Amino acid sequence: MIDFKSKLGRKAMRHLKKEYFIWLTTVDSSGTPQPRPVWFILEGDSILLYSQPSAFKLKHIINNPNVALHFNTLDTKGEEDLIIFKGSAKIDPKAEPVKKNSAYLRKYRTGIKGLSPSPQNFAEEYSTAVRIKLTSLRGW
């Protein structure tokens, strides 16, 4: 369980609430880390994201659910504002579909308009929900 009341935990929570994307790192079948930026929302103590069903990240998660997540930092020296999570990811067939997830649609309204002709088209294309249970936090 992550302590979001600690100094680092409060900083991490601010990032989880304000950042537009998070870097998700999965591991491919050869053991190579594969980082990619993803849109996400925080739901309780987990991260929820949506994916195209054919995306490689889903295959990676099925084969190895251990993932890492981090944010960009504006600190060019890398001495502050670094937030890194570890988590366990799974495809979540019980998650609300994109088209019914008002928090996700509100956060990414502009981005969705840039990718798809309609939220419905986006929901059809990004139809696989992934839930990541956050298991640890480190940073400074």
trRosetta pair geometry for C-beta under 8 A, 3 or more apart (Angstrom, degrees):
i j d omega theta_ij theta_ji phi_ij phi_ji
1 45 7.7 -48 -137 -151 78 150
2 9 6.2 155 155 -119 92 107
2 12 7.5 -85 167 91 137 154
2 45 7.4 162 36 -154 101 104
2 85 7.8 -34 -83 -125 150 102
2 134 5.6 -28 -14 122 137 117
2 135 7.7 131 -46 148 96 11
2 136 6.9 155 -84 -130 94 21
2 137 4.8 78 -134 -13 119 119
3 6 4.6 65 111 -14 113 108
3 9 4.9 -111 106 -56 61 153
4 9 3.9 -167 -129 168 27 113
4 10 6.7 105 172 -72 65 45
4 12 6.8 -110 -121 73 81 107
4 13 4.9 80 -162 -56 114 125
5 9 5.8 5 30 85 27 140
5 10 6.9 31 -150 -56 23 92
6 9 4.1 93 48 7 80 109
6 10 6.9 -145 86 -9 40 82
7 10 6.1 -53 -150 32 26 108
7 11 6.7 25 151 -15 60 106
8 11 5.6 -55 -151 37 35 113
8 12 6.2 37 151 -21 68 106
8 83 7.8 156 -176 -110 87 84
8 137 6.4 158 130 130 115 121
8 138 7.9 -26 173 -151 151 26
8 139 5.8 151 -156 68 115 93
8 140 7.4 -48 -106 -96 114 35
9 12 5.6 -52 -146 36 32 113
9 13 6.3 33 154 -21 64 104
9 137 6.6 113 -94 80 70 162
10 13 5.7 -52 -148 35 32 112
10 14 6.6 38 151 -23 63 100
11 14 5.8 -51 -155 29 33 113
11 15 6.8 31 149 -15 63 103
11 81 7.3 -141 -179 -121 128 58
11 83 6.6 -159 119 -79 98 117
11 139 7.3 -136 95 100 127 132
12 15 5.7 -57 -156 36 35 111
12 16 6.3 36 149 -21 68 106
12 83 4.8 147 -108 -142 80 127
12 85 7.5 110 -156 -65 131 102
12 137 5.5 -47 -75 -148 165 140
12 139 6.9 142 -75 34 101 144
13 16 5.4 -51 -144 36 36 114
13 17 6.3 28 158 -15 66 108
14 17 6.0 -63 -150 40 28 106
14 18 6.1 -7 165 5 66 118
15 18 6.5 -76 -134 49 25 89
15 19 5.1 18 -179 -25 71 121
15 71 5.1 -115 -171 -30 133 160
15 83 5.2 -164 31 27 163 163
16 19 7.0 -31 -101 27 15 105
16 42 4.7 61 163 -60 115 140
16 47 7.8 -121 -140 -92 108 95
17 42 6.8 -56 -78 21 58 138
19 22 6.2 88 110 -68 136 78
19 71 5.3 -110 -106 -123 159 125
20 39 7.4 -47 162 -116 66 78
20 107 7.8 168 -132 170 62 100
20 111 7.9 140 -175 -49 113 140
21 37 4.4 44 145 -180 141 104
21 38 6.1 156 -159 73 96 27
21 39 5.7 -62 -104 -84 85 48
21 40 7.1 103 -142 10 47 89
22 37 7.3 154 79 -148 25 65
22 38 6.3 -29 65 61 74 80
22 40 5.2 -24 21 20 115 140
22 47 7.1 -79 52 -143 156 146
22 69 5.1 15 156 -172 123 110
22 70 7.1 154 -170 73 83 20
22 71 6.0 -56 -121 -82 73 72
23 35 5.2 4 180 -169 110 110
23 36 7.1 156 -152 77 66 23
23 37 5.6 -45 -94 -91 63 61
23 38 7.7 116 -126 14 19 77
23 69 6.4 153 80 -156 58 54
23 70 5.0 -19 58 63 111 73
23 71 7.0 176 9 -89 91 20
23 72 7.5 109 -29 -48 115 68
24 35 7.0 155 82 -148 38 58
24 36 5.8 -25 62 64 86 77
24 37 7.6 118 15 -133 78 14
24 38 4.8 9 -2 6 124 127
24 49 7.2 -90 -54 11 149 166
24 57 6.8 48 112 -143 129 141
24 67 6.1 -16 -167 -178 85 131
24 68 7.9 146 -159 82 41 48
24 69 5.6 -14 -100 -102 58 86
24 132 7.7 -151 -124 -59 114 156
25 33 5.1 -3 -174 -170 115 106
25 34 6.6 150 -154 71 62 42
25 35 4.3 -28 -92 -89 88 76
25 36 7.8 145 -88 14 44 60
25 67 6.2 153 76 -166 58 74
25 68 4.4 -9 55 61 115 93
25 69 7.2 -163 16 -74 78 37
25 70 7.8 17 -11 10 113 95
26 33 7.6 150 82 -153 31 57
26 34 5.2 -24 67 61 79 100
26 36 8.0 -15 14 17 96 104
26 56 8.0 180 77 122 139 83
26 57 5.1 149 0 -141 150 76
26 60 3.6 96 147 119 132 143
26 61 5.9 -75 -124 -58 133 71
26 64 7.2 137 -172 79 83 98
26 67 5.6 -31 -89 -110 64 98
26 89 7.5 -64 -99 39 102 152
27 31 6.0 -12 -179 -146 113 36
27 32 6.9 152 -156 71 67 31
27 33 5.8 -40 -98 -95 72 51
27 34 6.9 156 -107 10 19 88
27 60 6.0 156 64 -165 40 111
27 63 7.9 -114 86 95 85 106
27 64 5.0 -33 61 80 110 148
27 66 7.2 11 6 77 122 90
28 31 7.2 -49 72 19 66 16
28 32 5.1 -9 41 57 108 86
28 34 5.3 81 -38 -32 99 128
28 56 7.2 -12 -107 166 102 121
28 60 5.6 -64 -92 -100 47 110
29 59 7.9 -41 -45 138 102 113
29 60 7.8 -123 -40 -103 62 69
29 63 6.4 -49 -90 157 76 173
33 68 7.8 -16 -142 35 124 121
34 56 7.1 -78 149 114 163 123
34 57 7.2 -152 103 -93 124 76
34 60 6.4 -133 44 -83 131 161
36 57 6.5 -103 40 -69 139 129
38 49 4.9 21 150 -149 129 153
38 51 7.8 -35 -136 -82 127 91
38 57 7.9 87 -73 -120 135 178
39 49 6.3 141 84 -137 58 95
39 50 7.4 -19 78 40 105 84
39 104 7.6 96 139 -156 116 95
39 107 7.5 151 -172 111 109 116
39 108 5.4 38 -160 -88 148 140
39 111 6.8 172 -86 100 141 159
40 47 5.0 -15 -169 -171 132 104
40 48 6.6 142 -159 72 74 43
40 49 4.6 -48 -98 -77 79 97
41 47 7.5 150 77 -156 35 59
41 48 5.4 -19 62 60 84 97
41 49 7.8 157 18 -78 61 53
41 101 7.5 -177 26 163 150 127
41 103 5.2 112 -155 121 156 114
41 104 5.1 -111 -20 -83 136 77
41 107 6.1 170 -86 10 104 155
42 46 7.6 154 -156 85 57 35
42 47 6.3 -41 -101 -101 57 60
42 48 7.7 147 -116 17 10 82
43 46 5.7 -24 71 71 83 84
43 47 7.6 120 25 -130 78 13
43 48 4.9 31 3 -14 124 122
43 103 7.8 148 -83 69 92 152
43 131 7.8 -66 59 -129 123 102
45 133 7.0 31 115 -147 93 72
45 134 6.2 -121 166 41 77 99
46 87 7.9 117 -137 -154 74 132
46 131 5.2 20 156 -176 141 94
46 132 5.9 160 -167 76 86 46
46 133 5.1 -43 -103 -94 105 50
46 134 6.5 -174 -109 -5 44 80
47 69 6.8 122 -16 -78 166 170
47 87 7.0 -35 22 -126 115 174
47 131 7.2 153 79 -158 52 47
47 132 4.2 -8 56 56 102 107
47 134 6.7 90 -16 -52 95 98
48 92 7.4 -68 -126 43 94 149
48 95 6.1 156 -143 -142 123 140
48 101 7.7 -149 121 -143 141 152
48 104 7.3 -88 103 -73 114 124
48 129 6.4 -20 -163 -165 97 103
48 130 7.3 151 -155 80 48 52
48 131 5.6 -16 -101 -103 74 72
48 132 7.8 -163 -71 21 30 74
49 129 7.6 150 82 -155 37 56
49 130 5.1 -17 65 61 86 101
49 132 7.5 22 7 -6 102 110
50 98 5.1 22 -91 -72 167 112
50 104 7.2 80 -13 -171 121 154
50 126 4.1 78 132 153 113 110
50 127 7.4 60 -169 -34 108 6
50 128 6.7 134 -162 73 63 47
50 129 5.7 -35 -101 -98 72 58
50 130 7.3 172 -95 16 21 80
51 55 4.7 -100 178 30 113 143
51 57 6.2 -129 -128 71 148 117
51 58 5.8 171 110 -55 149 107
51 126 6.2 164 87 -151 4 80
51 128 4.7 -42 68 76 86 103
51 129 7.9 157 19 -96 80 12
51 130 5.7 43 -8 -17 120 119
52 55 4.7 115 65 -40 85 99
52 125 5.9 -34 -103 164 93 76
52 126 5.9 -58 -65 -98 57 58
52 127 7.7 47 -131 24 38 72
52 128 7.1 18 121 24 11 109
53 58 6.9 -16 -162 -3 39 170
53 127 6.0 -19 -44 64 104 98
53 128 4.8 129 -90 -34 67 126
54 58 7.8 -166 158 37 6 131
55 58 5.3 101 73 -4 83 99
55 59 8.0 -153 106 1 51 84
55 128 7.7 -149 26 56 108 134
56 59 5.5 -53 -158 36 49 112
56 60 6.2 51 147 -22 75 103
57 60 5.4 -52 -148 37 36 115
57 61 6.2 38 154 -21 68 105
57 130 7.6 -44 124 -69 115 165
58 61 5.7 -52 -145 36 32 111
58 62 6.4 35 154 -20 64 103
58 91 6.5 47 -146 -76 100 116
58 128 6.2 1 -96 127 140 156
58 130 7.2 -136 -99 -78 80 122
59 62 5.8 -52 -149 34 31 112
59 63 6.4 20 156 -9 64 111
60 63 6.0 -68 -151 45 28 104
60 64 6.3 -45 174 50 67 91
61 64 7.2 -89 -130 72 21 50
61 65 5.7 48 -170 -110 69 57
61 67 7.0 -13 -105 -56 90 121
61 89 4.6 -80 -137 104 118 120
61 90 6.9 172 161 -101 116 27
61 91 6.9 128 106 -41 132 79
61 130 6.6 -125 -93 -136 175 124
62 65 7.9 31 -105 -68 11 78
62 91 7.3 1 -75 -14 89 115
65 88 4.9 35 134 -164 114 75
65 89 5.1 -162 -162 57 75 63
65 90 5.9 -1 -130 -68 128 74
66 86 7.1 -15 -166 -172 88 100
66 87 7.8 152 -152 84 46 41
66 88 6.4 -29 -93 -102 51 65
66 89 7.8 -151 -51 15 3 87
67 86 7.3 154 85 -160 47 54
67 87 5.3 -24 67 68 93 87
67 88 7.4 149 21 -106 86 16
67 89 4.7 43 -7 -19 133 121
67 132 6.1 -71 61 -130 135 125
68 84 6.5 -11 -172 -173 106 95
68 85 6.8 157 -159 84 54 55
68 86 5.6 -32 -102 -103 72 63
68 87 7.5 149 -99 21 25 77
69 84 7.3 157 81 -157 49 49
69 85 4.4 -7 58 58 98 105
69 86 7.9 176 19 -87 75 18
69 87 6.3 16 -3 7 114 123
69 132 7.0 106 -39 134 137 159
69 134 7.8 -72 38 -107 131 95
70 82 7.4 -13 -157 -170 118 75
70 83 6.3 158 -143 89 69 62
70 84 4.6 -16 -91 -104 107 71
70 85 7.1 -178 -71 20 55 69
71 83 5.3 28 21 57 109 108
73 78 6.7 113 74 -112 143 58
73 80 7.6 164 -167 91 135 53
73 81 4.7 142 -137 101 110 104
73 82 5.8 -44 -58 -82 148 65
74 81 7.1 -3 38 87 75 156
75 78 6.0 147 108 -74 104 21
75 79 5.9 -126 165 43 136 66
75 80 5.1 162 -86 58 162 75
75 81 5.3 149 -12 44 125 112
75 82 7.7 -85 53 -48 132 83
78 82 6.5 46 -167 -66 73 129
79 140 7.5 -64 171 105 45 119
80 140 6.4 -89 -117 120 47 81
81 139 7.9 -36 158 172 18 121
82 139 4.4 -165 102 -150 70 92
82 140 5.6 18 48 47 102 67
83 137 7.2 -30 -161 -158 80 99
83 139 4.4 -19 -99 -79 38 165
84 137 7.3 140 79 -157 52 50
84 138 5.2 -22 67 67 102 82
84 139 5.4 155 14 -67 75 92
85 134 5.1 -57 -165 -138 132 103
85 135 7.8 118 178 43 86 57
85 136 6.9 151 -158 81 56 50
85 137 5.6 -22 -102 -98 71 69
86 134 7.7 110 77 -160 43 59
86 135 5.3 -54 99 66 89 99
86 136 4.5 13 42 50 107 97
87 132 4.2 57 134 172 147 101
87 133 5.7 163 -163 78 93 45
87 134 4.8 -51 -94 -103 109 41
87 135 5.4 154 -110 4 42 86
88 132 7.0 157 74 -155 35 61
88 133 4.9 -12 57 56 91 102
88 135 6.0 67 -13 -37 91 127
89 130 5.8 4 -169 179 108 108
89 131 7.2 160 -149 85 59 41
89 132 4.5 -23 -94 -99 81 84
89 133 7.9 -165 -76 20 33 67
90 130 7.2 168 85 -152 29 67
90 131 6.0 -18 63 61 79 86
91 128 6.1 -47 -140 -176 109 104
91 129 7.0 109 -166 79 61 58
91 130 5.9 -47 -103 -99 50 68
92 95 4.1 70 110 -25 117 111
92 129 4.5 -64 67 107 93 108
92 130 6.5 134 7 -131 93 14
92 131 4.0 61 -43 -9 139 113
93 129 7.4 163 -85 49 20 104
95 101 7.9 1 161 -74 95 129
95 129 3.5 -134 63 136 140 166
95 131 6.2 175 -65 -53 129 110
96 100 4.7 -118 -178 91 108 105
96 101 4.6 141 100 -71 120 87
96 129 7.7 113 61 -83 41 152
97 100 5.3 73 61 19 77 100
97 101 7.1 -145 96 -18 34 95
97 123 5.9 65 155 -166 107 114
97 127 6.9 -16 -140 -143 103 70
97 129 7.5 -125 -106 -45 41 116
98 101 5.6 -63 -141 29 31 112
98 104 6.1 -101 -141 104 71 140
98 105 7.1 117 170 -66 75 89
98 119 7.5 -156 129 -180 105 88
98 122 6.4 -111 126 116 150 93
98 123 4.1 -160 71 -112 110 81
98 126 5.7 68 -44 91 152 102
98 127 7.4 -98 3 -101 111 43
99 105 7.6 59 -137 -72 29 130
99 119 6.1 123 -115 139 80 102
99 120 6.2 41 -104 -104 132 55
99 123 3.9 -1 -44 -93 97 162
101 104 4.0 27 116 24 120 117
101 105 6.2 146 88 -17 67 89
102 105 5.7 -57 -140 43 32 110
102 106 5.9 36 159 -24 67 107
103 106 5.9 -53 -145 34 26 112
103 107 6.4 23 157 -17 62 109
104 107 5.9 -59 -148 37 29 109
104 108 6.2 -17 169 19 66 113
105 108 6.7 -78 -134 57 22 82
105 109 6.2 57 163 -76 64 78
105 112 7.2 -21 -138 -10 66 158
105 119 6.2 29 -132 -138 116 137
106 109 6.3 -14 -148 -35 23 110
108 111 4.5 -59 -166 51 84 115
108 112 5.2 91 129 -31 94 96
109 112 6.0 -59 -148 33 22 110
109 113 6.7 23 155 -20 60 105
110 113 5.8 -53 -154 32 33 113
110 114 6.7 30 151 -17 64 106
111 114 5.6 -58 -154 35 35 112
111 115 6.5 20 155 -11 68 111
112 115 5.9 -66 -147 42 33 103
112 116 5.9 -35 179 39 72 104
112 119 5.7 35 150 -100 145 71
112 122 4.7 -39 -152 -65 103 168
113 116 7.5 -82 -119 61 17 64
115 122 6.2 84 90 -104 112 107
116 119 7.3 121 89 -86 128 19
116 121 4.1 -178 -176 92 120 110
116 122 3.9 -158 22 -61 155 83
116 125 6.6 -164 -90 17 131 136
117 121 5.3 64 50 9 81 155
118 121 4.8 103 55 4 78 98
118 122 7.1 -139 98 -2 45 86
119 122 5.4 -53 -148 38 37 115
119 123 6.2 41 153 -23 68 104
120 123 5.7 -52 -148 34 30 113
120 124 6.6 29 153 -18 63 104
121 124 5.8 -55 -151 35 32 110
121 125 6.3 24 154 -14 66 109
122 125 5.8 -62 -148 41 30 106
122 126 5.9 -13 168 21 71 110
123 126 6.7 -67 -125 61 23 79
123 127 6.7 69 160 -89 56 75
124 127 6.1 -8 -163 -60 27 115
134 137 7.2 27 169 -58 118 92
